[in-house]
């Protein structure tokens, strides 16, 4: 404890410039807690340092500034891999890397900065204010996931991917509630940066008991978990590992389609498979206009089964296009499209240009000049021989509580994605983490087919039954896990997390201000 007091004093004694530099480094350090590094203690050190910097600030304005610098370091280190997508065609898009990566980090840093602005009370390291800090931090994460279409990437709760037992409470209060508890527990030792008081020791003991309780509850849930699978459904996931640079070359679409068909048909065991799943952009054609291509795809459909693939859908079906959608379609053995689901949550700059009328000189990264249209909500599709499925295309899977059709709950989720844009980087691993948390929150198995990884079968408890490696060609065969009854998070939505936020924030305002 004396070491914490010394470190806190040392941090507070830094010169203004060194304090700013320390804030950026501490923010970047926290990003190491996420996949693929999983250095969970780094997040605790990062949050403790952030809280100390805020409370050592001389004014509320300086608290805002130092928290913004922390956020800038955190989000720059956590999202640098996005730059790879602009390097696929560096001549056209390379110039966008500094403003996009730097601008994104600068904007996202506003959320922790506002937390610093509100929570600041000079030298107040008490547990009530730390609890309030956790509640406000969670409000900031929720806002980050919703404002301007939202970007809930690397939520604090995701540090627990290394512990399936700790992941389980997301079925109660979602990633928001688990994130609040995590921020509180990780930041709690910050109070020992000042004089140790009896109430501080009691708070720390209570925090350790809460941490142990969450783990024990999750371990019990897993120990009593079902391992059942849907009868007579056997899946084949195809990961063709086509580089994005190759995808961007014109005239190779048919070759890539042939590659998927060859992997599907050429891998032993197809006679035991009932359903095949290809990733996003596997059939990069307007299949409604290409009956001969649908017939070619049908050659890879198992007897009596179906094939689910990412593709492009356009309207009208003849003549000049008015709209296009990034879609998933269900194809049967006769080459008929039985069902489709269009992407509801589009990627800014990837699939459309926000405020295009003001930025006519900017093009989206995906080929073509026409922006994609969005479906109003996620959709449930019927799959012959299998339970109804909920398609999630690419980063639709990162949005807690917004991954299923509100009118018709599916029995499994299908996440098709490319991820070839980001190369061998943390991005695809972190994308897979988000998919695991959606499975826990929804109580639904999630099947993930990625062009370049990570593909896998995830059960309704977030357990990975099989997975591929990033940047490899792979074919995964496996059974479809059963769905659970709707979780508390599904039934109550944000209410439990909102109650936790209110409980955490109120004591901070009720406590008399320190003099």
C-alpha positions in Angstrom: 0.0 0.0 0.0 2.9 2.3 0.8 4.1 1.8 -2.8 0.7 3.0 -4.1 0.9 6.1 -2.0 4.4 6.8 -3.4 3.4 6.2 -7.0 0.3 8.4 -6.6 2.5 11.2 -5.1 5.1 10.8 -7.9 2.4 11.0 -10.6 1.0 14.1 -9.0 4.4 15.7 -8.8 5.2 15.4 -12.5 5.6 18.5 -14.6 2.6 19.4 -16.8 4.2 18.1 -20.0 5.3 14.9 -18.3 1.9 14.4 -16.9 0.3 14.7 -20.3 2.8 12.2 -21.7 2.1 9.9 -18.9 -1.7 10.1 -19.6 -1.1 9.1 -23.3 1.1 6.2 -22.2 -1.3 5.0 -19.6 -4.2 5.1 -22.1 -2.2 3.1 -24.6 -1.2 0.6 -21.9 -4.9 -0.2 -21.2 -5.3 -1.3 -24.8 -3.0 -4.2 -24.2 -5.7 -5.8 -22.0 -7.7 -6.7 -25.1 -7.2 -9.5 -27.7 -4.8 -10.8 -28.8 -2.5 -9.7 -26.0 -4.9 -10.2 -23.1 -2.7 -8.4 -20.5 -5.7 -7.9 -18.1 -3.7 -6.2 -15.3 -2.6 -3.5 -17.8 -6.2 -2.2 -17.8 -6.2 -2.0 -14.0 -2.9 0.0 -14.0 -4.3 2.2 -16.8 -7.5 3.0 -15.0 -5.8 3.7 -11.6 -3.4 6.0 -13.4 -6.2 7.8 -15.1 -8.1 8.3 -11.8 -5.0 9.6 -10.1 -4.3 12.1 -12.9 -7.9 13.4 -12.8 -7.9 13.9 -9.1 -4.4 15.5 -9.0 -5.5 18.0 -11.6 -5.5 21.6 -10.3 -8.8 22.5 -12.0 -11.7 20.8 -13.6 -10.5 22.0 -17.0 -7.2 20.3 -16.5 -9.0 17.1 -15.4 -10.8 17.2 -18.7 -7.6 17.7 -20.6 -5.6 14.9 -19.0 -8.6 12.5 -19.4 -8.8 13.4 -23.0 -5.1 12.6 -23.5 -5.6 9.3 -21.8 -8.5 8.5 -24.1 -6.5 9.6 -27.2 -3.7 7.2 -26.3 -6.1 4.4 -25.5 -8.1 4.6 -28.7 -5.2 5.3 -30.9 -3.4 2.2 -29.6 -6.7 0.2 -29.7 -7.7 1.1 -33.3 -4.4 1.6 -35.2 -5.1 -1.6 -37.2 -7.8 0.2 -39.1 -5.0 1.9 -41.1 -4.5 -1.5 -42.9 -7.7 -1.0 -44.7 -6.5 2.3 -46.2 -3.2 0.7 -47.3 -5.0 -1.9 -49.6 -5.1 0.9 -52.2 -2.6 3.3 -50.7 -2.4 5.5 -53.7 -6.1 6.5 -53.3 -6.7 6.2 -49.6 -3.3 6.3 -47.9 -3.6 10.0 -47.2 -6.7 9.4 -45.1 -4.8 7.4 -42.4 -3.7 10.4 -40.2 -7.0 12.2 -40.2 -9.1 9.1 -39.8 -7.1 7.3 -37.2 -6.1 10.4 -35.4 -9.6 12.0 -35.7 -11.3 8.8 -34.5 -9.1 8.7 -31.4 -9.6 12.4 -30.8 -13.3 12.1 -31.0 -13.6 8.9 -28.9 -11.4 10.5 -26.3 -14.1 13.0 -25.5 -16.0 10.3 -23.6 -13.4 9.7 -20.9 -12.7 13.4 -21.0 -16.2 14.2 -20.0 -16.0 11.6 -17.2 -12.9 13.4 -15.9 -14.8 16.8 -16.1 -17.7 15.5 -14.0 -15.9 13.2 -11.5 -13.1 15.6 -10.7 -12.8 16.6 -7.0 -9.3 17.5 -6.1 -7.5 14.8 -4.1 -10.8 12.8 -3.5 -9.7 9.2 -3.7 -12.6 7.8 -1.7 -14.5 4.7 -2.7 -17.8 6.6 -3.3 -16.2 8.8 -6.0 -14.4 5.8 -7.5 -17.8 4.1 -7.7 -19.2 7.2 -9.4 -16.3 7.2 -11.8 -17.2 3.6 -12.8 -20.8 4.6 -13.4 -19.9 7.6 -15.5 -17.3 5.6 -17.4 -20.1 3.1 -18.3 -22.3 6.0 -19.5 -19.5 7.1 -21.7 -19.1 3.6 -23.2 -22.8 3.4 -23.9 -22.8 6.8 -25.6 -19.7 5.7 -27.6 -21.8 2.8 -28.8 -24.7 4.9 -30.0 -23.7 8.5 -31.0 -23.2 9.0 -34.7 -24.2 5.4 -35.5 -22.0 4.1 -32.6 -18.7 2.4 -32.3 -18.7 0.1 -29.2 -15.3 -1.5 -30.0 -13.2 -2.9 -27.2 -15.7 -2.3 -24.3 -14.1 -2.7 -20.9 -15.9 -6.0 -20.3 -14.1 -7.6 -23.2 -10.9 -7.9 -21.1 -12.6 -11.0 -19.6 -12.5 -13.0 -22.8 -9.6 -14.9 -21.1 -12.1 -16.1 -18.4 -15.3 -17.8 -19.7 -16.5 -17.8 -16.1 -16.2 -14.0 -15.8 -18.0 -13.6 -19.1 -21.2 -15.3 -17.9 -22.6 -12.3 -16.0 -23.1 -10.6 -19.3 -26.2 -12.8 -19.6 -27.6 -10.7 -16.7 -26.7 -7.1 -17.4 -24.9 -7.2 -20.7 -21.4 -5.9 -21.5 -22.4 -2.6 -20.0 -23.1 -4.0 -16.5 -20.0 -6.2 -16.5 -17.9 -3.2 -17.7 -19.2 -1.0 -14.9 -18.2 -3.6 -12.3 -14.8 -4.1 -14.0 -14.0 -0.4 -14.0 -14.9 -0.1 -10.3 -12.9 -3.2 -9.2 -9.9 -2.2 -11.3 -9.9 1.4 -10.1 -10.6 0.7 -6.4 -6.9 0.3 -5.5 -6.5 4.0 -6.5 -7.9 5.0 -3.1 -4.7 3.8 -1.5 -2.8 6.6 -3.2 -3.8 8.7 -0.2 -4.0 8.0 3.5 -5.3 4.6 4.0 -8.6 4.7 5.9 -10.7 1.9 7.5 -13.5 2.5 5.0 -11.1 2.1 2.1 -9.9 -1.3 3.4 -13.6 -2.4 3.8 -14.4 -1.3 0.3 -11.4 -3.2 -1.1 -12.5 -6.4 0.7 -16.0 -5.9 -0.6 -14.6 -5.5 -4.1 -12.6 -8.7 -3.8 -15.6 -10.6 -2.6 -17.6 -9.2 -5.5 -14.9 -10.3 -8.0 -14.8 -13.8 -6.4 -18.6 -14.0 -6.5 -18.8 -13.1 -10.2 -16.2 -15.8 -11.0 -17.8 -18.4 -8.8 -21.3 -17.7 -10.3 -19.9 -17.9 -13.8 -18.0 -21.1 -13.0 -21.2 -22.7 -11.5 -23.2 -21.6 -14.6 -20.6 -23.3 -16.9 -20.5 -26.4 -14.7 -24.2 -26.9 -15.1 -24.4 -25.8 -18.7 -25.9 -27.8 -21.4 -23.7 -29.2 -24.1 -26.6 -30.3 -26.4 -26.7 -29.8 -30.1 -29.5 -29.4 -32.6 -30.3 -32.9 -34.0 -29.6 -33.6 -37.7 -27.8 -30.3 -38.4 -24.1 -30.4 -39.2 -22.4 -27.3 -40.4 -19.4 -26.6 -42.7 -17.7 -23.2 -42.4 -15.5 -22.2 -45.3 -12.6 -19.8 -44.8 -11.0 -19.3 -48.2 -8.4 -16.8 -47.1 -8.6 -14.5 -50.1 -6.4 -11.4 -49.6 -8.2 -8.0 -49.8 -5.7 -6.8 -52.4 -6.7 -9.7 -54.6 -10.4 -9.1 -54.0 -9.9 -5.5 -55.1 -8.5 -6.6 -58.5 -11.1 -6.6 -61.2 -12.1 -9.8 -62.9 -11.2 -12.3 -60.2 -14.7 -12.7 -58.6 -15.4 -15.9 -60.5 -12.1 -17.3 -59.5 -12.8 -16.6 -55.8 -16.2 -18.2 -56.1 -14.7 -21.3 -57.7 -12.3 -21.4 -54.7 -15.2 -21.5 -52.2 -16.9 -24.2 -54.2 -13.7 -26.3 -54.5 -13.0 -26.0 -50.7 -16.6 -27.0 -50.0 -16.8 -29.9 -52.3 -13.1 -31.0 -52.1 -12.9 -31.3 -48.3 -13.8 -34.9 -47.1 -17.0 -35.3 -45.2 -19.4 -33.3 -47.3 -21.8 -36.2 -47.3 -22.3 -35.7 -43.6 -22.8 -31.9 -43.8 -26.3 -30.4 -44.0 -25.5 -26.7 -44.2 -22.6 -24.7 -45.6 -21.7 -21.2 -44.6 -19.5 -18.9 -46.6 -18.3 -15.5 -45.5 -19.2 -12.0 -46.4 -18.4 -11.1 -50.1 -17.8 -14.8 -51.0 -20.2 -14.4 -53.8 -19.4 -10.9 -54.8 -22.1 -10.7 -57.5 -25.6 -9.6 -58.0 -26.9 -13.2 -57.7 -30.5 -12.2 -58.5 -29.2 -11.3 -62.0 -26.9 -14.3 -62.4 -28.9 -17.6 -62.6 -25.9 -19.5 -64.0 -23.9 -18.4 -60.9 -26.6 -19.6 -58.6 -26.6 -22.9 -60.3 -22.8 -23.1 -59.9 -23.2 -22.3 -56.1 -25.9 -25.0 -55.9 -23.3 -27.6 -56.8 -21.8 -27.0 -53.3 -25.2 -27.3 -51.5 -25.5 -30.5 -49.5 -28.2 -32.9 -50.5 -31.5 -31.7 -48.9 -29.7 -28.8 -47.2 -28.8 -25.2 -47.9 -25.9 -22.8 -48.3 -25.7 -19.4 -46.6 -23.4 -16.9 -48.2 -22.5 -13.2 -48.2 -23.3 -11.4 -51.4 -24.6 -8.2 -53.0 -28.3 -7.6 -53.6 -29.6 -4.9 -55.9 -32.8 -3.3 -57.0 -34.3 -3.3 -59.5 -33.3 -6.8 -60.7 -32.9 -5.5 -64.3 -31.5 -2.3 -65.8 -29.7 0.4 -63.9 -29.4 -0.1 -60.2 -31.2 2.3 -57.8 -30.0 0.6 -54.5 -27.6 -2.0 -53.4 -27.4 -3.9 -50.1 -24.7 -6.0 -48.4 -26.6 -9.2 -47.8 -26.7 -12.8 -46.8 -28.7 -15.2 -48.9 -29.9 -18.8 -48.3 -29.5 -20.9 -51.5 -31.0 -24.4 -52.0 -29.8 -27.3 -54.2 -31.8 -26.0 -57.1 -30.0 -22.7 -57.1 -33.0 -20.8 -55.7 -32.6 -17.9 -53.2 -35.0 -18.9 -50.5 -34.4 -16.0 -48.1 -32.2 -13.0 -47.7 -31.2 -10.5 -44.9 -29.7 -7.1 -45.6 -27.1 -5.4 -43.4 -28.7 -3.0 -41.0 -25.7 -1.3 -39.5 -23.3 0.0 -42.2 -19.6 0.9 -41.8 -19.0 4.7 -42.3 -16.5 5.2 -45.2 -16.4 1.4 -45.7 -19.9 1.1 -47.2 -21.1 4.7 -47.4 -19.8 8.2 -47.0 -21.4 10.2 -44.2 -22.6 13.6 -45.3 -21.6 12.8 -48.9 -23.0 16.1 -50.2 -20.4 17.9 -48.2 -17.5 15.6 -49.1 -17.9 14.7 -52.8 -14.2 14.1 -53.2 -14.2 11.2 -50.7 -15.0 7.6 -51.9 -15.9 4.6 -49.8 -13.3 1.9 -49.5 -15.4 -0.8 -51.1 -15.5 -1.0 -54.9 -18.1 1.1 -56.8 -19.3 4.6 -56.5 -22.8 3.8 -55.1 -23.3 3.8 -51.4 -24.9 0.7 -49.8 -28.4 1.0 -48.3 -29.3 -0.3 -44.9 -32.1 -2.5 -43.7 -34.2 -1.0 -40.9 -33.4 -3.7 -38.3 -31.7 -7.1 -38.1 -33.8 -9.9 -39.7 -34.5 -13.5 -39.0 -34.4 -15.9 -42.0 -35.8 -19.4 -42.4 -33.2 -22.0 -43.3 -34.5 -25.4 -44.6 -33.6 -28.2 -42.3 -32.3 -25.9 -39.5 -33.8 -23.5 -37.0 -34.4 -19.9 -37.9 -31.2 -17.9 -38.1 -30.2 -14.3 -37.3 -27.7 -13.1 -39.9 -25.1 -10.5 -38.8 -22.9 -9.1 -41.5 -19.4 -8.0 -40.5 -19.4 -5.5 -37.6 -23.1 -5.7 -36.9 -22.0 -8.2 -34.3 -20.3 -5.5 -32.1 -23.5 -3.8 -30.9 -24.9 -5.2 -27.6 -28.6 -5.7 -27.5 -29.0 -4.9 -31.2 -28.3 -8.1 -33.0 -31.6 -9.9 -33.3 -34.9 -9.2 -35.0 -37.1 -7.5 -32.4 -40.2 -9.1 -33.9 -38.9 -12.7 -34.2 -36.1 -14.1 -32.1 -33.8 -16.5 -34.0 -32.4 -19.8 -32.6 -28.8 -19.1 -33.7 -26.8 -16.2 -35.0 -24.7 -16.3 -38.2 -21.9 -13.8 -38.4 -20.4 -13.6 -41.9 -17.5 -11.2 -42.3 -14.5 -10.4 -44.5 -11.8 -9.0 -42.1 -9.4 -9.3 -44.9 -9.2 -5.5 -44.8 -7.2 -5.6 -41.6 -4.5 -8.2 -42.4 -2.7 -9.9 -39.5 -3.5 -7.4 -36.8 -5.5 -7.2 -33.5 -8.7 -6.2 -35.3 -10.0 -9.7 -36.4 -9.2 -11.1 -32.9 -11.1 -8.3 -31.2 -14.0 -8.8 -33.7 -14.2 -12.5 -32.6 -14.2 -11.4 -28.9 -17.3 -9.2 -29.5 -19.0 -12.2 -31.2 -18.4 -14.3 -28.1 -20.0 -11.7 -25.9 -23.1 -11.5 -28.1 -23.6 -15.2 -27.7 -23.5 -14.9 -23.9 -25.7 -11.9 -23.8 -28.4 -13.4 -26.1 -28.1 -17.0 -25.0 -27.7 -18.0 -28.6 -25.1 -20.0 -30.4 -23.1 -18.0 -32.9 -21.5 -19.4 -36.1 -18.9 -17.2 -37.6 -17.6 -17.5 -41.1 -14.7 -15.1 -41.9 -12.8 -14.8 -45.2 -9.4 -14.6 -43.5 -10.3 -15.5 -39.9 -11.2 -15.9 -37.2 -14.0 -18.3 -38.0 -15.6 -20.6 -35.4 -18.5 -22.2 -33.6 -19.5 -20.5 -30.4 -22.1 -22.0 -28.1 -24.7 -20.0 -26.1 -22.3 -19.6 -23.2 -19.6 -18.1 -25.3 -17.5 -21.2 -25.3 -15.6 -21.8 -28.5 -16.2 -25.3 -29.8 -13.9 -24.9 -32.8 -12.1 -22.0 -34.5 -9.7 -21.3 -37.3 -6.5 -19.3 -37.2 -6.1 -15.9 -38.7 -4.7 -15.7 -42.2 -5.1 -19.3 -43.0 -7.3 -21.3 -45.4 -9.6 -23.5 -43.3 -12.8 -25.7 -43.5 -14.5 -26.3 -40.1 -17.2 -28.9 -39.7 -19.2 -29.0 -36.5 -22.6 -29.4 -34.9 -25.0 -26.5 -34.2 -25.3 -25.8 -30.4 -28.8 -25.4 -29.0 -30.2 -22.0 -28.0 -31.0 -21.2 -24.3 -34.2 -19.5 -23.1 -33.9 -15.7 -23.4 -31.4 -14.3 -20.9 -32.2 -11.7 -18.3 -30.4 -9.2 -20.5 -32.6 -10.1 -23.5 -35.8 -9.8 -21.4 -34.8 -6.6 -19.5 -32.5 -4.8 -21.9 -30.6 -2.0 -20.3 -32.7 -1.7 -17.2 -30.4 -3.7 -14.9 -27.3 -1.8 -16.2 -29.2 1.5 -15.7 -30.0 0.6 -12.1 -26.4 -0.2 -11.5 -25.3 3.2 -13.0 -27.8 5.1 -10.8 -26.7 3.2 -7.7 -23.0 3.9 -8.5 -23.4 7.6 -9.3 -25.8 8.8 -6.5 -23.3 8.2 -3.6 -20.8 10.4 -5.3 -23.2 13.4 -5.2 -24.5 12.7 -1.7 -21.0 12.7 -0.2 -19.9 16.1 1.1 -17.3 17.8 -1.0 -13.7 17.6 0.3 -12.2 20.9 1.3 
